Amino acid sequence: MLRHSIRRWLAGAAVAGAFLAATAAPATAAGELRIAARDLLVAPGHTAPGAVRVDGDSSPAGSPVTLDIDLSGWDSLGTFTVTNDGGWDCARRADTLRCLGAFGRWSRTPTLYFQLTARADAPLDGRAELTVRAVSAGGTATRKITVTVVEGVDLVTEPKTALRAGPGGTVDLTSTVRNAGPAPVHGAVLTLDADMDVMSVDNFRNCRRAEARPTICRFDTELAPGVSYRLSAPLPLTLKTFLRSGLVLPNRLQWWTLDDWALVEQDPDVPLPPDTPGTGDELRLVAESTARQTDTAAWNSWTAVGITVTGDRTADAAAVGGRVSAKVGDRVTVTPGFRNHGPTAVETWREIPLVRFRIPDGTTAVEVHWGCAPIGGGPWKPGDTYGQPGAREYGCSGPGDIAGVGETVSYFVTLRVDRLPRPTAGRVTIDVEADTDPANDRAEIVLVPPAGSGGNGGGDDSLPITGGSTALTMAVGGLLLAAGTTGVLLARRRRTDFVA
């Protein structure tokens, strides 16, 4: 039985669309528009997630774009459902889904995520083409998504595993895979997407590696129904020497059918980079492939691998606050921040957000550092809101890669004082993984009325004493968000550019 775990299904669906977030130059274009999408496999009675995005050269943010998806070829085989419109306004008219949207930052539209569900009686090898057409002031582009109905199988692996090693140490990573479906699985592919500070050092003949890309191992073994298989040898991983103790480094193992992986290899949007095969033992067993197959439950085919860094390379991260005198009507600049007391450098890119700042009561944020974005009630998703004034609480992204020992990172926020009957404070907090002293992870930026003013007197317009470097903040912050924090994190984490 293919029983669904909602968490792992959603994660699998996210992976299926992740290539769109990292694709720099989608193929199939006309004029200045490009459409990013890829072909899909779906089993009878099951679903497959898909995604579409439009890129336009130099298309200004906010300029409109129309997206039409012709569903006439698919309607006889199954149903089409938009699962996350990302800001598109979609409506079905006859055989066409029309979505109205606009370009955002970097001349890209939001990603439109959808789900195809094949009828239980859909014939194997049934095929349909979804024609996607985009129109904007920059031109017109079309793309065809080929959907094929194939046999469904289910590859299952352990959801988590935990390993431990010190800086520079090596761990042996093992994995198992089970064919939980009723039919044989004719071969499989295993991919290892390692943290940027974890190096894969295997030399297996049927595995291929490229710098800053996943390890790809191909197995021709036929997996019998109900049988589990374990790697005949572990995959050795080495941690970089400068890592800080207490970190948990995220890695990902994922099993694919040969046909699902073939879609990745043949994706014209994100071609696989050159790689190098190993020269050691071959783990491959010969088997003949017959019917094409797709994994109908990708949510249970991957393993989250956490590697805890041991040893004594610790660091104490501290929140930085300050104090400023102000009166009603003043505009004062405060600089909430973060300081690394050491004795080890802190990877600031790992923390999202690095610094949180709550605006003092009685004030309004009228100017905000470009590294900070409002925090709402749910998970922090800054998107296009960096530097947006008027919020009560902000999250600030780490600048670049590393904060050295003794380094302070600050973020300016200009406050308009609307009322100040008594001293008021804004809360500064940080949440750095493996921090050795949580007691100093909170600080305050205090606004006080001048002496004898009763809350409405004159002031000296002094700035807060934070110990931060404003010049450093301006320079590093500008570099950070010129390209967008999301892009920086994708590049630093090296999430697989070509994995769908």
N, C-alpha and C positions, 0 to 999 in steps of 0.2 A: 504494500500500500504506500502511496506517495503522500505522506502526512506533512502538512505545512506548518512550519514555525514562522510566525509573522516577522519576527526580528530578522531572521536569516533570509527570508524571501525578499524583504525590502532591501537588505544589503546587497543581495544578488542583483536586484533590479537596478540599484544605484551603480553597480559595476558595469551593468549592461549599457548605461548611458554615460559613463565617466569619460569615454573617449571624446565626447563632444566638448567637455569642459577644457580639455587639454589640447585639442586640435588647433594648430596655428593657421593652416591653409587648406580648407576642405576642397575637394575636387568637384568637377562637373559644374561649370559656371557659364554665365552669359553676361556680357557687360561687366559691371563692377560687383555683381552679387555672386555668392557661392552658397551652396546648400550642403550641410554636413548631415549625413544619414548613412545607414548601412543595411545590408540585406539581413533577413531573419529566417530562422527555422522554428517551427512550432509543431507540437504533436497533437493528434486528435484529442479533444476534450481538455486541452491544457492551454496555457497562456504563454506569451513571449513579450517581454518589454522592449520598446523601441523609443527612439528619440530623434528629433529634427531641430536643427538650428540654422540660422541664416547669418552670414557675414557679408558686410558691404564695405568696400574700400572707401575710407574717408567719409562714411555716412554719419552725419551729425547725430548726436544723442537726441532722441525725441522724434526724429524723422520717421514717418509712418511706413509700414511694410505690410503687405497682404500675403498670406500663405494659404494656398489651396491644395488639398490632398484628395485625389480622385480614388474613391473606394469601390468603384463599380466592379473591379475584378475580384475583390476580396469578399464582397457581400455574400456570394454563394458558398463560401467556405467557412465563414465565421463572423465575429463581431469586432468592432473597433471602439475603444474607449480612451478618452483623454484622462490620464491619471494625475497630471500636474501641468497646468497651462502656463505657469511661470509668469503670468501677466498678459498672456494672449486672451483675446475675447473670441471664443470659438462657437460656431453654430453650424449644424448640418442642414444642407439643402439638397434634397434628392440624393445623388450619388457623391456629392462633394462636401468635404468638411472645409469651411472657410474660417480662417483665424486672422483677426486684425491685431496688429501689435506695433511696436516701435523699437528702433535701435537704442541700445544703452551705451555704456562706456565701451571703448575700444571697437566701436562700429560693429557690435554684435547684438543680435536679438536674444531674449531669454530662450532657454531650451524648452521645447514642447515635448513632454514625455507622454507616451501612449502605451496601450496594452492591446495586443491582438489575442483573441480567444478563438481557437478552431473548434468547429462543431465536432461532437463525438463521432459522427459518421463521416467526417471529412476524409476523402480518399488519400492514401499515401501517395506521395509525389504530386499531389494537387498543388498548383502553382498560381500565384496572382502577382500582378505588378501594381504598386501604389505609385502613381505619378504625383510628384510634389512640385509645385510651381510657386515661386516667390516673385513679387513685383514691388518695386519701390521707385523713387525718383532716380535712383542710381542704376536702374536697369531691370532685367528679367532673368531669372535662372530656373532651370528645371532639373529634376533628378528622379530616377526610378528606383524604388525599393522593391526588390524581389522577395516574396514570401513563399516558402516551400513547406508543405505539410510532410513530416517525416516521422519515423518510428520514435516513440518516447522511451527514454531510459532514465535511471536515477542513480547517480554516483553520490555516495555518502562518505563523509570523513569526519574526524573529531572536530568539534567546534573551537576548542581552545587547547593550547599547550603552553607551559611556562618553563623557561630555562634561566640559568644564572651563570654569569661569568664576570670576571674583573676586566678593567680596561686592558686591551691588548689580548684578552683571553679568547679561547675557541670553544664553541659549543657544537654538539652533534645533533642535528635536527632530523627526526624521523617522521614518517607519515603513513597512514593507512587509508585505503579506499575500499569501499564495499559496493558491489552492484546490488542495489535494493530493488531493482525492477524485475519483471518476469522474463525478460529476454537477455541473451548475451550482449555484452558491450564489446565492440570490436576495436580494442585499443583505447588509449587515453593519453592525455598530455597533462603534465604537472608544471605549473609556473610558481616560482618563488619571487615575490616582490619584497626585497629587503629594505630596511631602514637605511638612510644614506650613510650612517655611521657603522653599518654592518656589511662586511665583505664576504661574498660567497667564494670559497676556494676549492670547490669540487673540480674533478677532472674526468668525469664520466664521459664516455664516448658518445652517448646518445643525449647529452645535455649541451646546450649552447648558451654562451654568455656574451654580453656587450657591456662596456663601461656605462654605469648609471642606468642600466636596464635590467629587467627581470631575468633570472635563469629559466630556461625552457627545456624541459626533459620530455622526450617522446617515448612511449611504450607501445609496442605492437601486441602485447599480451591480450588474449581474449579473456574478458572477465566474466565468469560464469554467474548466473543468478544466485543471490544469497551468499556469495563467497566474499570474504575479505582478503585484501592483499596488502602486504607491507613492503616498504622499500627494502631491497636486499642489503643496502648499506646506507648509513646516514649521510645527510648533506652537511658538510663542515662549514661553519660560519665563524669569522673572526671579527671581534670588536675593535674599533680604533682605540688608540692608546690614550687619547685626551679626554675620554668620556667621563662624566661626573657620576659618582656613586649614587645609587638610589633611583636613577632613571629607568623607566620601562620602555624599551625600544619596540615600536610596533612593526611587525612583519606579516606577510600574508602568503599562505600556500593555497593554491586552487587547482582542482582537478577539472578537466574538460573532456568532452568526447572529441574524437578526431574531427568530426564535421563542424562542431561548434568552433573549435580552434581554427579550422580552415577559413571560416569567415573572418577571423581576426587577421590571419596571414594575408588574405586577399583584399583587405579593406584598402581602397585607394586613397582614402583621406589620411590615413596614418600608416604609411609603409613601415615594415619592420626594418630597423637599422642593421648594418653589417654586424655579424657576430662571429664568435670563434668556438668551434666544437672542441670537446675534450679529447684527450688521447689515451685515457685510461680504460678500465674495464667497461664493457657494454652491458647495460641492464636490460636490454631488449630481448623479448621472446617473439618469435615469428608467429603471426596469425593472419588469416585472410579476412579482409573487410568485405561485408556484403551490403546490407541495407544501410542507408544513411541514417544517422541518429542525432537527436538533440536531447540535452539534459533538461527535463521538464521541471526539475526542482533544484535550480542553481543555488538556492538559499542554503542547502546543506552540503555543498561541494567545496567549501573553502574553510581554512583554518586561520584564526587570528593567533599569531605567535608573539607573545610578550617576553622579551629578554631583559631581566633585571640586572643592572650594572652593580656589582658588589665592590668591596674595597673601601678606602678611606678618602677618596677624592670628593669631598663634600663642599658645599657652599651655603652661605647665609644670605638670602635675598631679603631686603628690607624696603618697606614703603616709605616714601619721603613726603612730608607735608610742609607746613610753614605758617606764618602769621602775617597779617597785613592790616593796616589801619585804614578805615574808609568811612565815608558818610553817605547819606541818601543822595542819589543822583550821580555818584562817582562811577567811573568805569576803572576797574582794577584788574591787573593781570596776575593770575596765580599759576604756579607750576607744579602740579602733582607729578610724582615720579617714582623711580625705582633705583635702588642702589645695591650693588653687589659687594658685600663685605668679604667675599672669598672664603677659604683660600683657593678656590677653583673657579674658573670662568663659568658663566651661565649661558646656555644656548637660549637666547631670547625668542627665537622663532618657534620654539616648541610650545609656548604659552599663548593661549587664545582666550581672552585678551591677556596681555602682560600686566596692565594696570587698569584698575577701575576707579572712577572718581564720581562721587555723589555731590551735586551742586549744593552749596549752603542755602538754607531756607532764607527767603527774602531777596534772593538774587536771581538774575537771568543770564544764561550763557549767550553772549552776543557774538563772540568770535571763538572758534575752536580749532585746535591744532589739526592739521590734515592727517595725522596718524590716529585720530580718535573718532569714534562713531557712537551714536546713541545706543543704549541698552534698553530693550523692552522687557516684556514679561517672559518670553521664551528664550531659546538658545540665541546667542549673539550671532547675527548674520548681517555684517555691516553693509555689504553690497555697495550701493552708490551713496551711502549716507555719511561717508567720512567728511569731517569738517562741518557738519550740519549743526547750526545753533539751535537753541531753544529747548533742549532736552534736560531732564533732571539728573540723568546718570549716563556716564560715558565709559566705553571700553577703549583702550589704546593698544595698538599692536606693537610688538617688539621691533625695534629698528635693526634691520640686517640680521646677522647671525649670532654674534656673541657679545656679551657684556663682560669686559675684563675685570679683574680684581680691583676694587676701588672705584670703578666707573659708575657714574650716575647718569640716568636717562630721564629727561624731563619733558613734559608736554604743556604748552601754554594754553590757558583758557581765560578769556577776557570776560569778566562778570560786570553786569550793571546792577548797582545796589538799589533795589526798589524800596526796601524797608530794613531798618536796623535798630530796633529798640534796645537791643542788648547784643553781646557777642554771639556770633553764629558760626557753625563749623561745617565744612564739607569733608566727607569721609574718603580717604584714599586706601585702597586695599590691593594686595597682590596675591596670587595663588601660583607659586612656582613649585613644580614637582620636586620632591626630595629636599626641600628647604630644611635646614637644620634648626632654625629658630622661628617657629610660627608666631612667637610673641611680638615680633616687630613687623608683622605683615600688615598691620593697620596703622594709619597715621591720620592726622587731621590738618586741614588748612583752615585757619581761624580768621574770621573778619571781626574786628572790634571797632566800635565808634571811638573817635578821639576823646581824650580825657576831658571831662567836663562838658561834653556836647549833649549828653542825655540822649544820644542816639541820633541826633540830627545836626551836630556841630560840624566845624571844619575839620580837615584832615591833612596829613602830610603826604598822601599819595605814595607811601613807601611800598616797595615790592616785597613779596614773601621771601623769607630766608630758607631756602631749600637745599643749598649746596649743589644744585644742578647747573649744568652748563647750557645756557640758552643757545650759544653758537652751535654747540654739538647737536642740540635738539633740532634746530632749523635745518642744518645740513643733512643729518641722517634721516630726519623725517621726510624731507623733500625727495631724497633718493628712494626711500621706501615706497611711498605711495604714488610716485609718478607713474609706475607701472601697475599699481593696485596691489593691496596686500594679498588678495587671493592668488594672484599670479605668482607672487613671491613664495607663498607657502607651497603652491603646487610645484614650483621649481625646486624648492629645498627638499620637499618630501619625495620628489621624483615619483609621484604616483604614476602608474604605467600609462604612457602616452597612447599606447596602441591596444590596451586591453579593453574589450567591450563587455 
